Amino acid sequence: MKNMSGSKIVVIGSSNTDMVVRTSHFPEKGETVLGGEFMMNPGGKGANQAVAAARMGGDVVFVCKIGKDAFGSHSAELFKKEGIDVSCILLDEDSHSGVALITVDAHAENTIVVASGANANLFPKDIRGVETLFSANGYVLLQLEIPVETVRYIAKVARLRGAKVILNPAPACELSEEMFGDLYLLTPNEKEASTISGISVIDLDSAKEAAQVIYSKGVKNVIITMGSKGALIFDGTDYVFIEAQKVEAVDTTAAGDVFNGALIVALNEGRNLVEAADFANKASAIAVTRMGAQASAPYRNEIMEDVSK
């Protein structure tokens, strides 16, 4: 079901194909190991968040760059089935689509090698063709699996056009000071908040301290997601902590992506930060009870059913 209120939601980021092999143990250098179960799943933080937002009822357009290969075309078809606008997906004639090679051993430990491929070639010049998507009072959702220079460019242009920019700063990295002023909202997890603030986030008090430091850099609002504990919201004046729902988690892979996808839909519908974060908490709580990344994202009716209990 698509929500009829609010503007079109613009998600810009990565699209990967995750190839997972289960094995008894990781191979030593030069060793060949016969593995067991093989799975090929759609992934990438941008794609995960776009799918989550679409399942929450958002009118989503996804901007990414894929290669001219089977992985890219398959991903685009999956996005269409989710009701996502794929008219702004870009094709890289010279590079492969993003892939992640994942090995999981008998102890559920994993090793991951990512070949970013076309994701690494999404440059500011590519964005100039889609800048008309950035509308006044609209929302733009970004992550850091595409070049940081592109993220900086999008944040600035979108803000100048009146859009509200949300950055999920994952994977964690140093951010330029000038970018914070272009952000309506930053949504780091504990590790990412620690990297950005320089404060080790280990509990609610340290999270509040980190949120204050991050806010002082120029961002309008901060939400620090704290896993099974919940989420801390800071708007420069008040701290609000929303406890996570208690569930039996089986896979936390895309919990943050589902949180951000649901969050932007709720904000786009006119809910305030606290209401939106509460809605996003409910979505991510359902996601961690399921295996997979995009496959774990719940649909809007599941959230409503959960709220009514």
Backbone torsions as a table, in degrees:
resi	resn	phi	psi	omega
1	MET	NA	131.4	179.8
2	LYS	-97.9	136.4	177.6
3	ASN	-77.0	135.2	-176.4
4	MET	-94.5	-4.9	-180.0
5	SER	-98.8	158.6	177.6
6	GLY	83.4	174.7	-179.3
7	SER	-89.5	174.4	173.3
8	LYS	-66.9	136.9	179.1
9	ILE	-93.5	128.5	-179.3
10	VAL	-105.6	118.8	175.0
11	VAL	-112.4	126.9	-179.5
12	ILE	-125.5	125.6	-179.0
13	GLY	174.7	-151.6	-170.7
14	SER	-93.0	153.6	171.2
15	SER	-134.1	122.1	-179.7
16	ASN	-125.7	163.3	165.9
17	THR	-114.2	122.1	-179.8
18	ASP	-91.9	124.4	176.8
19	MET	-113.3	114.1	-170.6
20	VAL	-115.1	131.6	175.7
21	VAL	-123.2	129.3	174.2
22	ARG	-91.1	140.0	-179.0
23	THR	-148.0	161.9	-179.3
24	SER	-69.9	-36.6	-179.3
25	HIS	-155.6	159.9	178.3
26	PHE	-75.4	140.2	179.3
27	PRO	-70.1	143.7	171.0
28	GLU	-76.8	170.8	178.5
29	LYS	-57.8	125.0	178.9
30	GLY	83.4	-1.1	-177.7
31	GLU	-95.6	143.1	172.3
32	THR	-107.8	129.7	-179.4
33	VAL	-117.3	133.6	174.3
34	LEU	-82.4	117.4	-177.4
35	GLY	-89.3	-176.7	-179.3
36	GLY	-113.4	-116.3	-175.0
37	GLU	-62.3	139.0	176.2
38	PHE	-120.1	135.2	177.7
39	MET	-132.1	142.8	174.4
40	MET	-124.0	114.4	-172.8
41	ASN	-125.4	146.2	174.0
42	PRO	-70.8	142.3	-179.4
43	GLY	-154.5	-157.2	-172.6
44	GLY	95.4	131.8	-173.8
45	LYS	-62.1	-40.0	179.2
46	GLY	-62.8	-46.9	-179.5
47	ALA	-64.5	-42.4	179.1
48	ASN	-58.2	-44.2	-177.9
49	GLN	-70.5	-36.2	177.6
50	ALA	-64.5	-43.7	179.1
51	VAL	-64.8	-43.8	179.3
52	ALA	-59.8	-43.9	-179.7
53	ALA	-65.2	-39.8	179.5
54	ALA	-65.1	-41.0	179.7
55	ARG	-68.9	-23.3	176.1
56	MET	-81.0	-1.8	178.0
57	GLY	102.0	5.2	-179.7
58	GLY	-75.4	148.4	174.6
59	ASP	-88.8	96.5	-166.2
60	VAL	-108.3	133.6	166.5
61	VAL	-113.9	130.0	-177.5
62	PHE	-110.1	127.2	177.5
63	VAL	-110.8	120.7	177.1
64	CYS	-153.2	178.6	175.9
65	LYS	-127.2	127.8	179.7
66	ILE	-121.4	162.9	177.2
67	GLY	-87.1	168.2	179.2
68	LYS	-87.3	71.2	-176.3
69	ASP	-149.3	177.3	-176.4
70	ALA	-64.9	-35.1	-179.9
71	PHE	-62.8	-45.1	-178.9
72	GLY	-66.3	-45.9	-178.0
73	SER	-66.8	-35.7	177.9
74	HIS	-65.6	-41.9	178.4
75	SER	-61.7	-44.9	-179.5
76	ALA	-60.6	-38.4	178.6
77	GLU	-66.0	-38.9	178.1
78	LEU	-64.1	-40.2	178.8
79	PHE	-62.0	-41.6	178.8
80	LYS	-60.0	-42.7	-179.6
81	LYS	-63.6	-26.6	178.4
82	GLU	-82.6	-2.7	-179.5
83	GLY	83.1	17.1	-179.7
84	ILE	-86.0	139.6	175.3
85	ASP	-72.6	115.2	-176.5
86	VAL	-106.3	13.4	-175.5
87	SER	-66.9	-16.4	-178.5
88	CYS	-108.7	14.6	173.7
89	ILE	-74.8	131.8	-175.2
90	LEU	-100.4	146.9	-178.9
91	LEU	-108.0	126.5	177.4
92	ASP	-98.2	111.3	-177.0
93	GLU	-73.2	-17.9	-170.7
94	ASP	-112.3	0.1	-177.7
95	SER	-139.2	157.9	179.3
96	HIS	-81.3	162.5	173.4
97	SER	-68.3	156.6	-179.3
98	GLY	-65.5	138.7	177.1
99	VAL	-137.0	151.7	174.2
100	ALA	-126.7	125.5	178.9
101	LEU	-100.1	115.5	-171.4
102	ILE	-122.1	128.8	174.7
103	THR	-114.7	129.9	-179.4
104	VAL	-119.2	125.3	-177.8
105	ASP	-92.3	-175.5	-175.0
106	ALA	-67.1	-16.6	179.6
107	HIS	-98.2	11.1	-179.4
108	ALA	68.9	12.6	171.8
109	GLU	-79.0	155.1	-179.1
110	ASN	-138.7	157.3	169.0
111	THR	-122.7	141.2	-175.2
112	ILE	-134.5	130.8	171.5
113	VAL	-121.4	123.4	-178.7
114	VAL	-107.1	129.0	170.7
115	ALA	-106.9	101.0	-171.9
116	SER	-62.2	-33.7	177.5
117	GLY	54.2	-127.1	-175.4
118	ALA	-61.9	-26.5	178.4
119	ASN	-57.2	-37.6	-177.5
120	ALA	-74.3	-8.6	-178.4
121	ASN	-108.1	16.9	175.4
122	LEU	-87.2	98.1	-171.4
123	PHE	-106.1	165.7	178.3
124	PRO	-52.3	-36.3	-179.5
125	LYS	-62.6	-28.7	177.3
126	ASP	-71.2	-31.5	-176.3
127	ILE	-74.8	-25.5	-176.2
128	ARG	-59.8	-25.9	179.6
129	GLY	-78.7	-9.9	-177.4
130	VAL	-122.7	13.7	-177.0
131	GLU	-63.3	-22.5	178.6
132	THR	-66.9	-13.3	176.2
133	LEU	-69.5	-24.4	-176.7
134	PHE	-80.8	102.2	-175.7
135	SER	-110.2	157.0	178.1
136	ALA	-57.8	130.6	179.7
137	ASN	69.0	5.5	174.1
138	GLY	-81.9	174.4	-178.6
139	TYR	-121.8	140.1	177.0
140	VAL	-125.9	129.0	-178.1
141	LEU	-113.7	128.4	-176.4
142	LEU	-128.7	159.0	172.5
143	GLN	-137.1	-168.1	-174.5
144	LEU	-122.0	33.9	174.2
145	GLU	-101.1	11.5	169.5
146	ILE	-120.7	168.2	-177.3
147	PRO	-54.6	135.8	-178.2
148	VAL	-61.6	-33.1	178.8
149	GLU	-62.3	-33.4	177.8
150	THR	-71.1	-40.9	177.3
151	VAL	-60.7	-44.2	178.6
152	ARG	-60.8	-43.4	-178.9
153	TYR	-63.3	-46.6	-179.3
154	ILE	-61.2	-45.8	-177.2
155	ALA	-58.7	-43.5	-178.3
156	LYS	-68.1	-49.3	-177.6
157	VAL	-64.5	-42.5	-179.3
158	ALA	-63.5	-42.5	178.9
159	ARG	-63.3	-42.8	-179.6
160	LEU	-63.4	-26.4	177.8
161	ARG	-88.3	2.0	175.4
162	GLY	94.1	3.6	179.6
163	ALA	-80.9	156.2	176.0
164	LYS	-99.1	122.1	-173.5
165	VAL	-100.9	125.9	175.0
166	ILE	-110.5	126.2	177.1
167	LEU	-114.8	120.4	169.1
168	ASN	-93.5	102.0	-169.0
169	PRO	-78.6	64.6	-178.2
170	ALA	-130.5	136.9	-1.0
171	PRO	-69.7	157.0	-174.6
172	ALA	-60.5	134.5	174.5
173	CYS	-160.2	168.7	177.2
174	GLU	-72.3	138.1	178.7
175	LEU	-113.3	144.2	178.2
176	SER	-68.9	141.1	-176.9
177	GLU	-59.2	-32.8	-174.7
178	GLU	-68.2	-21.6	-175.6
179	MET	-75.5	-28.5	-173.2
180	PHE	-58.8	-36.7	-178.4
181	GLY	-66.8	-15.2	179.1
182	ASP	-91.6	-3.0	-173.1
183	LEU	-100.6	131.6	172.1
184	TYR	-78.2	-35.9	-175.0
185	LEU	-152.6	136.6	173.5
186	LEU	-116.1	134.2	-174.2
187	THR	-125.2	66.2	179.5
188	PRO	-78.7	156.0	166.2
189	ASN	-86.9	-173.2	-175.0
190	GLU	-61.6	-44.4	-179.2
191	LYS	-64.2	-45.1	-179.0
192	GLU	-66.6	-38.2	176.9
193	ALA	-64.1	-36.4	177.6
194	SER	-64.8	-43.0	179.8
195	THR	-63.3	-44.5	-175.8
196	ILE	-72.9	-38.8	-174.3
197	SER	-91.3	-23.4	-173.8
198	GLY	81.6	6.6	179.8
199	ILE	-112.1	130.2	179.3
200	SER	-72.7	113.2	-177.8
201	VAL	-89.2	109.9	-177.3
202	ILE	-125.8	-14.4	-179.7
203	ASP	-156.9	-175.9	-175.6
204	LEU	-64.9	-40.0	-179.4
205	ASP	-63.3	-45.1	179.4
206	SER	-69.7	-29.7	176.4
207	ALA	-66.5	-40.1	177.4
208	LYS	-62.9	-41.3	179.4
209	GLU	-64.4	-43.2	179.1
210	ALA	-64.9	-41.1	179.4
211	ALA	-61.0	-39.4	178.7
212	GLN	-64.1	-43.0	179.0
213	VAL	-64.0	-44.7	-179.7
214	ILE	-63.5	-43.0	178.5
215	TYR	-60.2	-38.9	-177.9
216	SER	-65.3	-15.6	178.7
217	LYS	-78.2	-12.0	174.6
218	GLY	123.4	-9.1	178.5
219	VAL	-70.4	148.6	-175.0
220	LYS	-75.8	-37.8	-176.5
221	ASN	-145.8	154.5	179.9
222	VAL	-134.0	133.8	168.9
223	ILE	-126.4	116.3	176.8
224	ILE	-98.7	116.6	177.7
225	THR	-84.5	134.5	-172.0
226	MET	-124.3	39.2	174.1
227	GLY	58.8	-130.2	-176.1
228	SER	-70.7	-8.2	178.0
229	LYS	-82.1	-42.2	-179.3
230	GLY	140.9	-148.2	-177.2
231	ALA	-140.9	138.2	178.5
232	LEU	-106.1	128.1	180.0
233	ILE	-110.2	134.6	175.6
234	PHE	-138.2	123.8	-178.4
235	ASP	-109.4	15.3	-178.8
236	GLY	98.0	-16.6	179.9
237	THR	-123.6	-52.7	-174.0
238	ASP	-117.2	145.1	170.3
239	TYR	-100.7	133.6	173.7
240	VAL	-130.9	126.9	178.4
241	PHE	-109.5	127.3	178.5
242	ILE	-110.5	117.7	-179.6
243	GLU	-69.9	143.6	176.9
244	ALA	-74.0	150.1	174.8
245	GLN	-70.5	144.4	-179.5
246	LYS	-84.7	115.7	179.9
247	VAL	-138.3	167.0	175.3
248	GLU	-91.9	100.0	-175.6
249	ALA	-77.7	137.3	176.0
250	VAL	-118.5	-20.6	-179.8
251	ASP	-162.1	114.4	-177.8
252	THR	-97.8	13.3	-171.4
253	THR	-48.1	-53.1	-172.9
254	ALA	-112.8	23.7	-178.1
255	ALA	-58.4	-43.4	180.0
256	GLY	-66.2	-37.6	179.4
257	ASP	-67.0	-41.4	177.6
258	VAL	-65.2	-40.5	177.6
259	PHE	-56.8	-49.0	-177.6
260	ASN	-68.0	-37.8	177.8
261	GLY	-64.3	-44.0	178.1
262	ALA	-69.1	-37.7	-179.0
263	LEU	-59.2	-47.2	-175.6
264	ILE	-68.6	-32.1	176.8
265	VAL	-65.3	-46.1	-179.2
266	ALA	-63.4	-41.5	178.0
267	LEU	-64.6	-40.5	-179.1
268	ASN	-65.7	-23.5	177.4
269	GLU	-84.3	-3.3	177.6
270	GLY	100.3	5.9	177.4
271	ARG	-74.8	153.8	177.3
272	ASN	-80.0	176.1	-174.6
273	LEU	-59.8	-42.1	-178.3
274	VAL	-65.8	-46.4	179.0
275	GLU	-62.7	-41.4	-178.9
276	ALA	-66.6	-41.9	179.4
277	ALA	-66.6	-35.8	177.2
278	ASP	-64.5	-43.6	176.5
279	PHE	-60.9	-43.5	-179.6
280	ALA	-66.7	-36.4	176.5
281	ASN	-59.8	-42.1	180.0
282	LYS	-64.0	-40.5	179.8
283	ALA	-65.5	-46.1	-177.9
284	SER	-68.8	-29.8	177.6
285	ALA	-63.8	-38.0	176.9
286	ILE	-69.9	-40.4	-176.1
287	ALA	-60.4	-38.5	-175.8
288	VAL	-74.0	-8.2	176.9
289	THR	-89.4	4.3	-177.3
290	ARG	-128.3	154.0	177.4
291	MET	-82.5	152.0	173.6
292	GLY	97.1	172.9	-179.2
293	ALA	-96.3	-84.2	179.7
294	GLN	-63.3	-32.5	-178.7
295	ALA	-64.4	-23.8	-176.5
296	SER	-84.2	-13.7	-176.9
297	ALA	-65.2	125.5	-179.1
298	PRO	-77.3	165.9	174.6
299	TYR	-96.2	160.5	-174.5
300	ARG	-54.4	-42.7	-177.2
301	ASN	-64.1	-26.5	177.9
302	GLU	-70.2	-34.7	177.9
303	ILE	-68.3	-43.7	-179.4
304	MET	-63.3	-39.4	177.8
305	GLU	-63.3	-40.5	-179.0
306	ASP	-65.5	-41.0	-178.8
307	VAL	-63.6	-34.2	-173.5
308	SER	-78.2	-11.0	-177.3
309	LYS	-71.5	NA	NA
